[in-house]
Amino acid sequence: MNQLDPYLIALCKQFEIQLGFKIKNIANAEKCSQILALEKLFISPHTIARMYGVVKPFRTPYKDTLNVIARYLNYTDWEDYCNSQTNIPFDPNYFLTEASDGFSLAVLQLALANEDFKALQIVLEKAKENKNEAILFTAAEQIGAYVRKNKKQKELLQLLADSSIGHLFFYECYVDEDNENNYFSDALVNYYLPNITNDYRKLYVYCFLISQSAHKEQKASDYSKEFIALTTQLNKSKCHFQELSRWMECQILIDGYNGILRYTWQFHVAELIVLSTGLGFNEKAWLLSRSLKALIIFGFKEELFHHEELNNHIDEIIRQQKKEFHSIALYVLQLYWICKSLYFNSKKVYNPFRIHNILFQNESNEKTAIEFAVASLFASGENKNIITRNLKSFCEAKGVHWVMKMLG
């Protein structure tokens, strides 16, 4: 170890914060390398993995590697980075926010850990001045993880509903699809919805509630009328892709429960294809996956398998998946694609990917159900028997019914 080690530790931490995720496995290192490449900066996944101790033994990176990371963090080079850590104490970097009395992730974590809600309000106010998306994303994940497990959950949910930054951190950035004991949907109705005036945020709330009722309780939602009334006033072209994907999903779900989906499903798929045009890889995956799940729970699996144009879009996403970021949307499409390949006895070889749980802490039930389902398709012998005994009961207990419909 040498005199630069303290700076190297700091650089590694700052790099992860800027990326918005931790480098804990090879998949993280590959994702990191791809992000750098988009900025015309090049470090191999193996080098990144070794620097973070994923690949053993650890070895101090070459200066060229450190220069690349420093440039990604908007410094001239490694030397400039080291100098800035001591010569610019109030520069808005990630390590000196406490000294400048700015928004601090460490102070946020301490306030949450000690349930100091008065301090938490002060910290949230300071967050309004921070424009760094990586830091805000990290803060949202941190708050979400605490809220899920906290004994004073109700008080925290009310506190977060009282400010716009609280909305952003928990009710918008951290969307808890697991929704254990309906705590998230109840909070949306009781705390968040009364405090918002933006119609597109209301759309998100209605869509979340409708989807939860359909997938977990297998029934129509009481909020379908509000959704229909609201969407007559909104424009899909003005939606964020997540709002758009939820909107399309809910149109299908409502038609399904109204008994008219057999007449409208092709129109919905045609609209999906049109809306997919021009979207990025990740956005298209979300748009298609949510609607696929909705169609599958109403028994349209084989119709989807035979829809050539739709499947061309899905095939393209699957072929490119290693070049892009992983998400639960891509997980859904992966299961669909494998089931479709088996249905047609395809000879194409596809190795399913698996992602570390840390990336899915608010979608863990669906992630696990999909992994069980994929495993069931390849299992044999005693493994097959174990999965057969347990998969259905797990999906029923967690409300992931579409997975069993997909397999059936």
N, C-alpha and C positions, 0 to 999 in steps of 0.2 A: 504494500500500500504506500502511496506517496502523498505529497502535500496537496495534490489536487482532489483527493478523495472526498472531502466535505462538499466541494463544488459539484463533483460528479453525482453524489447522492441528491443534492438539490436539483440538479439538471434533470435527473430521472423522474423525480416527483413532479417537477414543473411540466415536463413533457407529457406525462400521463394526464395531468389536469387539462392541458391544452387539447389533448386528443379526446377527452371525455370518457375514458375507460382505463382500467388497469391492465398491465401486460402480465398475465398469469399463466399463459399457455402458448403453444405454437400458433393457434388460430388467432390469438390477439396480436402476436408478432407479425403474422402475415397481413392482418388488417392494417396494422400500423405502417408497414412497408408500402402498402397500396395507397394509403393516404399521403405519405411523403411523395410517392411517385406522381401523384396528381399535381404537386407543386414543383415538379421537375427536380426533386431531391431523391437521392437513391441510397438506400441501405438495405441489405438483404435481411429477410426474416430471421435467418440463423444468427446474424450479428446482433440483432435486436434481442432475440431470445437469450443469447449468451450474456448480454449486458445486464439483463434483468434476472439472471440466475435460473431461467427456465431450462436452458441447456447447460449442463455442467462440464467442466468447472468454469467458474466465473473468470473472466479475463478483462483487464482494463482496456476499454476501447481505444483504437488508434485515434490520433488527433483528427484525421480526416472525418471519421465518424462523428466525433464531437462537434466538429465544425458544421456538419450537415444539420444536426439537431439544433444547434444554436441558431442557424439561419432560419429554421422552421419557427423558432421562438422569437423571430424578428431581431436577432442580434447579428452583428457583422460576422463574427466567428466565435470560436471557443474562448479565445483570450478576451474578447469584448464582453462575453457573458460573465466571465470571472470578475472582471473589473467592475461591471455594473452591480454586482452583488454587494460590493463594499463602498463604491463611490457614489451611488445614487440611492440613498436610503429611503427616499420617499417616492421612488419610481413605482408605478402601480403594478408591481410584480406579485407573485403569489406568496412570498415569504415574509413580507414586511407590512402587510395590511394591519396587523395588530399595532405596530409602531406608529403608523399614520392614522390610526383609529378608524380605518375603513372597514368594509364588510369582510369578515373573517370566517372561513369554514371551520376553523378550530373553535372559535368562540360560539358559533352556531351549534356545533356538536356538544360542547360543554353545557350550554343552556338546555339542550334537549335531554342530555344525560341526567342532569340534576333537576329536570322538570321546573326550571326557573322561567315561568311564562312571562314575567315582567321583562326579564332580560331578552327573552326571545322576541318580544315585540320590538325592542330597540334594535336587535340584530336584523330583523326583517326590514325595518325602515332603512337601515344602511344598505341593504341589498338593492334598493331601488336605484342607487347611484352607480351600481356595477353593471357594465355593459358586456362583460365577457361571457359568451354563451357557454363555454366549457365549465366555468365556475358555477354559473347558474344551474346548469344541468346536474353537476355534482351535488349542489345544495338540494335540488329537488329529490334526487335519489336518497340523500341522507335523511331528509325530513320524512319522506315516504316510508322508509324502513323503520323509523322510530314510531310513526303513527300506527302502523300495522300492529305493533306489539305492545304499545304503551297502555298502562292501566288507566291513565287519564285521557284515553282516546277522545272521548266526547268533548272535553275542554279544549284539546288541541285542535280538533276539527272546527269548533266554533271560532277559535282564535284565528285560524288560517282563512276562514271565510270573511273575516272583518277587514281584509285589505287586498288590494289588487295583486301585490306581490305574493301574498298567501294563496290567492287563486292560482297564480302562475305556477308556484312551486308544487302544490299538492293536487288541486282539482283539475289542472290542465296538463302540466308536464308529467306528473306522476299519476297515470290512470291505472287503477288497480283492477285488472280484469278478473283476478281470483275472487275478490269481493266476498271474503269469508264472512258468513252470518249477515250478508247484505250491508255491511258497515259503510262501504263506499257509496252504494246507491242511495242509502238512507241519508248520508251526509250531503249528497248532491241535491236531494229534494228539500231537506230541512235547513241547510246552511248556505249552500252555494247558489241554488236557483233563485231564492228571494233577493240575492244581492247583485244579480247581473241584469244588464239591460241590452246587451249585444245579442241580436237575434241568432247569430251563428254560434254563439256559446250556448244559447238555449237549445239550438238544434243538436249540438253535441250531447247535452244532458238527456234530451228525449230519446236520441238514438241509443245511448248507453243503456237506458232503462228498458227500452223495447227489446234490445238484443239480450240483455240479461234474462228477461222474462221468457223469451223464446228458447234460448239455449239451456238455461238451468232449470226453469220451472215448466218448460214445454207448454206454454200458454200465451195467448195474446196479452199485450200490455194495456193497462188503463191509460197510457199516455199516447196511444196511437192517434186519437182525435187531435190532440195538441200538435203532434208531429205533422199531420196532414194539413191542418190550418196554417201552421207556420211555414211549411215548405211552399205554399202557394205564393208567399211573399218574397222568397229567396231565389237566388240565382246560383246554379251549380258552378258556373264559371268563376264565381267569386270565392268558392270554398277552398280551404286548405285541403290537401289530398286526404288527410285523415277524416275530416268532416265529410268529404265527398264519398269516401269508401263506406262510412257509416250510413250515410243517406241512402246509397244504393242498396246496402244490406237491408235496411228497414223497409224500403219499398217492397222488396221480395218477401220479407217476413209478414208484412201486413197483407199482401195478396195471398200468401199461403194460408193464413188464419181466416181470411174471408172466402176461401174456397175457389179462388179464380186464377191461381198460379198456373194451372195447366193451360190457360189461355194467354197468359202474359209472360211466361218465363223466357220465351225466345226474344221478345221485345226488350226485356231487361238485359239479356246477354248481348244483344246487338248494341244497346246503349253502352254497356261496359266496354265493348271493343272500341267504339267511337271515342269514349272518354279516355281510354288508355293511350290513344295516339298522342305522341309528344311527351308523355310522362317519362320520368326517369325509372330506372330499374326498380328501386326500392318503392317508389310511389305506386307503380303498376302492380307490384306484388301485393301491397295492402289492398288496393282497389279490387283485385280479382279474388283474393283469398276470403275476404269477408262475405262477398256475394256467393262464392262457392259453398261455403259452410251453410248459408241460408238455404240455398237450393237443395243441398244434400239432405238436410233434416226433413225436407218435404218429399224425399224420394226421387229426386231427379238425377241420380248418379249416372245411370246408363245414358240418358239423354245428353248429359254433359260430355261423357266419354266419346260420343259420336259427333260432337260439334267441332268440325275440323278447324274453323277459323279461331275459335277460342283456344283450342289446344295448341295451335301454332304459337300463340302468345305465351302460353304456359311452358311449352317446350323450350322456347327461347330463354325464358327466365331461368329454367333449370340448367340449361347448358352454360349460362353465364354466372351461376351462383358463386363459384369460387373467386370471381373477380370483384365481387361486391360484398356489402355488409350482410351479415346474417340477422334475421328477425323472426318473430313468431309467424309472420305472414309467409315467409319463405318456408318455414317448417310445415305450414298447412299445405302449401303447393307441393312440397316434396312428397308428403303422404299421398296426396291426390295423384301425382305423377306416377308413383310406384304402383298404386292400385290400378291405374289405367293401363300401365305396361303389362301387369299380370293378367288383366282382363283380356287383352289382345294377344297374350302370349308373345310379347315383344322379346327380341333377342338382344336389345340394347342393355349394356351393362352400366349401372349407376351405383356408386358407393354412397350410401346415405351419410350426411354430415351430422355431427352432434355438437352442441354448444354448451359451454360451461354454465352452470346454474346462475352465476352472479349476473349474467346478462338478462335473466328472466325472473327476477325476484317478485314481480307483480303479475307474472303470467305462468307461474310454475305448474299449476294444475293442467293447463292445456299442453304445455311443453311435455310434461311427464306422460300424459295420455297419448300424445303423438308418438313419443319414443317407444312406449309399450306396444302401440299398434304396428309401428315399423318392425319392431322385434318379432311380433307375432307372425309377420309375413315371411320371415326367414327362419323361424325357429323349427326345431325337430325334436323328437324323442321326449324326454322328461321336461325339457325347457318349454316345448310346445304345450304340454299338459298344464304346467304351472301358469303360463300366460293365459291359456284358455279359461282356467279357473278364476283368475283374478282380474283380467282386463275389464270385463263387463261391469263387475261390482265397483271397480275404481271409477270408471267413467260415469256410472250412475250416481255414485256418492259425490263426485266433484262437479256434476252437471255438464259434462263434456259429451253430450249424446251424439253429436254429429260424427264423432270418431267411430262409434259403433255402426252408425248408418253407412259410413264410408267403407268399412270392412264388410258389412253385410251385403 
